Amino acid sequence: MKAADFPSNGCNIFWVKCTSLQAMESLQPEIDAAFANSPDETMTQSENAFVQNFFKSTGDLPPLIMAISLVVVIVITLIGGNTVMMSFRERQSELAVF
């Protein structure tokens, strides 16, 4: 790590490129065993597993965004209705004359 000029406070992610799936499956336990019982234990996983865990950590974000969007649309509709009613109220006397 010193040769690669990593900061002294550590590194969160290491990428290890393997030649095949079998090499990756045999290398994962070796990497975890090398850092076992140390202050910086590792959790070795494939890139696909990492991406899946990353998106799972966002939780129910899409439904939350849909709910917020629905509230925004309802508020915009209420503001538009209020504007129409104010305009109608201001022109009531004109409508009575017609």
C-alpha positions in Angstrom: 0.0 0.0 0.0 2.9 2.4 0.7 4.3 1.7 -2.7 1.0 2.5 -4.3 0.8 5.8 -2.2 -2.4 4.9 -0.4 -3.4 7.2 2.4 -2.5 6.1 5.9 -6.1 6.0 7.1 -6.9 2.9 5.0 -8.8 2.0 1.9 -12.4 0.9 1.6 -12.4 -1.1 -1.6 -9.7 -3.2 -3.4 -10.3 -4.5 -6.9 -8.6 -7.7 -7.8 -8.7 -8.8 -11.4 -8.9 -12.6 -11.9 -8.4 -14.6 -15.0 -11.4 -16.8 -14.5 -14.4 -17.5 -12.3 -12.6 -20.5 -10.7 -9.6 -18.4 -9.8 -11.9 -15.8 -8.2 -13.7 -18.5 -6.2 -10.4 -19.8 -4.9 -8.9 -16.4 -4.2 -11.8 -15.0 -2.1 -11.2 -17.3 0.9 -7.4 -16.7 0.7 -7.9 -12.9 0.8 -10.3 -13.1 3.7 -8.0 -15.5 5.6 -5.0 -13.1 5.1 -6.9 -10.4 6.9 -8.7 -12.6 9.5 -8.3 -11.5 13.1 -6.9 -8.1 12.2 -8.4 -4.7 12.8 -9.2 -4.5 9.1 -11.0 -7.7 8.2 -12.2 -8.1 4.7 -15.4 -9.3 3.1 -14.5 -10.5 -0.4 -17.3 -10.7 -2.9 -17.7 -10.6 -6.7 -18.5 -7.4 -8.6 -22.1 -8.5 -9.2 -22.6 -9.2 -5.5 -21.2 -5.8 -4.6 -23.5 -4.0 -7.0 -26.5 -6.0 -5.7 -25.7 -5.1 -2.1 -25.1 -1.5 -3.0 -28.6 -1.2 -4.6 -30.2 -3.1 -1.7 -28.7 -0.6 0.7 -30.8 2.2 -0.9 -33.9 0.5 0.5 -37.3 1.5 -0.8 -36.0 4.6 -2.5 -38.1 4.3 -5.7 -41.5 4.2 -3.8 -40.3 7.1 -1.7 -39.6 9.1 -4.8 -43.0 8.2 -6.3 -44.7 9.3 -3.1 -42.9 12.6 -3.0 -43.7 13.2 -6.7 -47.4 12.5 -6.0 -47.4 15.0 -3.2 -45.8 17.6 -5.4 -48.4 17.0 -8.2 -51.2 17.4 -5.7 -49.8 20.6 -4.3 -49.4 22.1 -7.8 -53.0 21.1 -8.6 -54.2 22.8 -5.4 -52.2 26.0 -6.2 -53.7 26.0 -9.7 -57.2 25.6 -8.4 -56.7 28.4 -5.9 -55.5 30.7 -8.6 -58.5 29.9 -10.8 -60.9 30.5 -7.9 -59.2 33.9 -7.1 -59.5 34.9 -10.7 -63.2 33.9 -10.7 -63.9 35.7 -7.4 -62.3 38.9 -8.8 -64.5 38.8 -12.0 -67.8 37.9 -10.4 -69.1 41.4 -10.9 -68.2 41.2 -14.6 -69.9 37.9 -15.0 -73.1 39.3 -13.3 -73.2 42.2 -15.8 -72.9 39.7 -18.7 
